[in-house]
Amino acid sequence: MMWLSIPLMFLGCTKQVPTESSVKRDRRMEGRYSVADPGPGWSKVRSGGADKAWFHKESSASIYFDSNCQDRYEDGKLSALLTHLTFGIARGESLREEAMVLDGREALLRVQPGLLDGVPVRVGAVVTKKDDCLYDGLLIAPPSTFDSQWSTFAKVLAGFKTRGR
């Protein structure tokens, strides 16, 4: 289960080292969004660097969501932000990539094979930007169980809604 906490260090993109005052202000903005609960079989877990995290024991799958706002917000192309989000995990060509809309904003979703501590995984990642915030989500699971949890990840994504300033 230790390998499941490693993706947390990859969550979010920053453009500079925040100051103490910017961290306090950013913390008021970060996490001001909701997603749908993944439902039965999923347990909330310590989120580490993320805002929200769940684990599904039977499928060894994890779902993470994070936000980075204002001074911690990076305004880049969604494709580059996705690459940065999954750097160190994703390997090889995308299995799926599609534009979508989350809470009225353009988002990009990508599925890739990956390795986590030498263990094969599949990574589903999504990023969107709104109101000087970058929001990202991950589904990480063994290739054999990834597809069985895809509809849960889609459900969680469908519930994404920011709460504004």
Kinemage of the C-alpha trace (Angstrom):
@kinemage 1
@onewidth
@group {chain A} dominant
@subgroup {mainchain}
@vectorlist {calphas} color= white
{ca met a 1} P 0.000 0.000 0.000
{ca met a 2} L 3.011 2.287 0.417
{ca trp a 3} L 3.317 2.641 -3.357
{ca leu a 4} L -0.155 4.186 -3.459
{ca ser a 5} L 1.028 7.242 -1.513
{ca ile a 6} L 3.774 8.070 -3.999
{ca pro a 7} L 1.424 9.695 -6.564
{ca leu a 8} L 0.586 12.358 -4.017
{ca met a 9} L 3.969 13.964 -4.536
{ca phe a 10} L 3.107 14.366 -8.196
{ca leu a 11} L -0.250 16.034 -7.607
{ca gly a 12} L -0.490 19.670 -8.558
{ca cys a 13} L 1.811 21.964 -10.435
{ca thr a 14} L 3.514 25.000 -8.966
{ca lys a 15} L 5.280 27.856 -10.683
{ca gln a 16} L 7.179 29.338 -7.740
{ca val a 17} L 7.968 28.817 -4.087
{ca pro a 18} L 5.070 30.334 -2.150
{ca thr a 19} L 5.627 32.905 0.594
{ca glu a 20} L 4.091 32.470 4.057
{ca ser a 21} L 1.360 35.045 3.341
{ca ser a 22} L 0.526 33.523 -0.054
{ca val a 23} L 0.235 30.065 1.505
{ca lys a 24} L -2.331 31.352 4.027
{ca arg a 25} L -4.337 33.060 1.251
{ca asp a 26} L -4.063 30.043 -1.075
{ca arg a 27} L -5.260 27.644 1.628
{ca arg a 28} L -8.506 29.633 1.794
{ca met a 29} L -9.015 29.013 -1.940
{ca glu a 30} L -7.706 25.472 -2.261
{ca gly a 31} L -10.102 22.646 -1.734
{ca arg a 32} L -13.127 24.859 -2.421
{ca tyr a 33} L -14.706 22.365 -4.771
{ca ser a 34} L -16.662 19.187 -4.504
{ca val a 35} L -16.682 15.879 -6.336
{ca ala a 36} L -19.104 12.996 -6.099
{ca asp a 37} L -18.410 10.358 -3.477
{ca pro a 38} L -17.063 7.200 -5.126
{ca gly a 39} L -19.526 5.037 -3.205
{ca pro a 40} L -19.449 1.540 -1.674
{ca gly a 41} L -16.102 -0.193 -1.372
{ca trp a 42} L -14.154 3.079 -1.368
{ca ser a 43} L -12.605 4.356 1.860
{ca lys a 44} L -11.325 7.854 2.521
{ca val a 45} L -7.597 7.732 3.154
{ca arg a 46} L -4.976 10.239 4.271
{ca ser a 47} L -4.633 12.503 1.310
{ca gly a 48} L -1.007 13.511 1.832
{ca gly a 49} L -0.475 16.473 -0.483
{ca ala a 50} L -3.892 16.148 -2.115
{ca asp a 51} L -7.227 17.617 -1.011
{ca lys a 52} L -9.182 14.351 -1.276
{ca ala a 53} L -8.216 10.677 -1.577
{ca trp a 54} L -9.955 7.293 -1.583
{ca phe a 55} L -8.767 3.692 -1.798
{ca his a 56} L -10.607 0.593 -3.028
{ca lys a 57} L -9.055 -2.431 -1.336
{ca glu a 58} L -10.460 -5.163 -3.612
{ca ser a 59} L -9.149 -3.545 -6.791
{ca ser a 60} L -6.081 -1.821 -5.241
{ca ala a 61} L -7.275 1.398 -6.902
{ca ser a 62} L -6.812 4.955 -5.649
{ca ile a 63} L -8.550 8.193 -6.577
{ca tyr a 64} L -6.971 11.550 -5.732
{ca phe a 65} L -8.098 15.153 -6.257
{ca asp a 66} L -6.124 18.318 -5.653
{ca ser a 67} L -6.283 22.049 -6.278
{ca asn a 68} L -3.606 24.716 -6.525
{ca cys a 69} L -4.722 28.336 -6.476
{ca gln a 70} L -3.400 31.868 -6.951
{ca asp a 71} L 0.371 31.891 -6.259
{ca arg a 72} L 0.437 28.095 -6.592
{ca tyr a 73} L -1.601 28.205 -9.824
{ca glu a 74} L 0.169 27.484 -13.083
{ca asp a 75} L -1.499 28.687 -16.267
{ca gly a 76} L -0.282 26.367 -18.981
{ca lys a 77} L -1.669 24.205 -21.729
{ca leu a 78} L -3.805 21.418 -20.335
{ca ser a 79} L -1.733 18.794 -22.161
{ca ala a 80} L 1.483 20.078 -20.564
{ca leu a 81} L -0.166 20.223 -17.130
{ca leu a 82} L -1.286 16.591 -17.515
{ca thr a 83} L 2.220 15.537 -18.479
{ca his a 84} L 3.624 17.306 -15.427
{ca leu a 85} L 0.964 15.764 -13.155
{ca thr a 86} L 1.822 12.200 -14.181
{ca phe a 87} L 5.583 12.686 -14.565
{ca gly a 88} L 7.461 9.795 -13.003
{ca ile a 89} L 4.479 7.437 -13.174
{ca ala a 90} L 3.128 7.428 -16.748
{ca arg a 91} L 5.080 5.456 -19.334
{ca gly a 92} L 4.487 5.044 -23.040
{ca glu a 93} L 1.825 6.321 -25.380
{ca ser a 94} L -1.592 7.487 -24.245
{ca leu a 95} L -4.271 4.830 -24.419
{ca arg a 96} L -6.978 7.490 -24.421
{ca glu a 97} L -7.070 11.264 -24.505
{ca glu a 98} L -10.140 13.430 -24.766
{ca ala a 99} L -11.324 16.950 -24.157
{ca met a 100} L -14.260 17.303 -21.805
{ca val a 101} L -16.069 19.945 -19.768
{ca leu a 102} L -15.969 20.083 -15.962
{ca asp a 103} L -18.024 22.732 -14.190
{ca gly a 104} L -18.319 24.748 -17.393
{ca arg a 105} L -14.578 24.753 -18.141
{ca glu a 106} L -12.454 22.926 -20.662
{ca ala a 107} L -10.709 19.899 -19.184
{ca leu a 108} L -8.398 17.252 -20.585
{ca leu a 109} L -8.469 13.578 -19.656
{ca arg a 110} L -5.681 11.095 -20.421
{ca val a 111} L -5.195 7.391 -19.694
{ca gln a 112} L -1.685 5.920 -19.828
{ca pro a 113} L 0.182 2.829 -18.757
{ca gly a 114} L 2.609 3.455 -15.938
{ca leu a 115} L 4.996 2.112 -13.355
{ca leu a 116} L 4.926 2.826 -9.648
{ca asp a 117} L 7.884 1.429 -7.701
{ca gly a 118} L 8.399 -0.995 -10.577
{ca val a 119} L 4.803 -2.258 -10.404
{ca pro a 120} L 2.699 -1.869 -13.579
{ca val a 121} L -0.288 0.469 -13.179
{ca arg a 122} L -2.699 2.337 -15.364
{ca val a 123} L -3.159 6.058 -14.756
{ca gly a 124} L -6.263 8.083 -15.559
{ca ala a 125} L -5.635 11.810 -15.112
{ca val a 126} L -7.698 14.938 -15.639
{ca val a 127} L -6.901 18.649 -15.329
{ca thr a 128} L -8.967 21.814 -15.585
{ca lys a 129} L -8.495 25.474 -14.684
{ca lys a 130} L -10.978 27.938 -13.212
{ca asp a 131} L -10.745 31.207 -11.248
{ca asp a 132} L -6.942 31.156 -10.891
{ca cys a 133} L -7.002 27.539 -9.715
{ca leu a 134} L -5.716 24.332 -11.262
{ca tyr a 135} L -7.754 21.239 -10.398
{ca asp a 136} L -6.507 17.733 -11.053
{ca gly a 137} L -7.684 14.207 -10.447
{ca leu a 138} L -6.111 10.770 -10.725
{ca leu a 139} L -7.290 7.189 -10.886
{ca ile a 140} L -4.397 4.782 -10.342
{ca ala a 141} L -4.948 1.030 -10.413
{ca pro a 142} L -3.350 -2.196 -11.617
{ca pro a 143} L -4.061 -2.728 -15.326
{ca ser a 144} L -6.223 -5.755 -14.453
{ca thr a 145} L -8.675 -3.708 -12.336
{ca phe a 146} L -8.448 -0.242 -13.898
{ca asp a 147} L -11.383 -0.707 -16.288
{ca ser a 148} L -13.637 -2.001 -13.497
{ca gln a 149} L -13.122 1.300 -11.622
{ca trp a 150} L -13.365 3.622 -14.612
{ca ser a 151} L -17.110 4.236 -14.188
{ca thr a 152} L -16.486 5.211 -10.548
{ca phe a 153} L -13.850 7.743 -11.597
{ca ala a 154} L -16.251 9.104 -14.244
{ca lys a 155} L -18.957 9.430 -11.548
{ca val a 156} L -16.580 11.310 -9.228
{ca leu a 157} L -15.594 13.617 -12.117
{ca ala a 158} L -19.226 14.252 -13.055
{ca gly a 159} L -19.751 15.650 -9.549
{ca phe a 160} L -16.926 18.208 -9.865
{ca lys a 161} L -18.139 21.700 -8.944
{ca thr a 162} L -16.171 24.676 -7.691
{ca arg a 163} L -17.563 26.761 -4.850
{ca gly a 164} L -16.182 30.076 -6.102
{ca arg a 165} L -14.197 32.625 -4.216
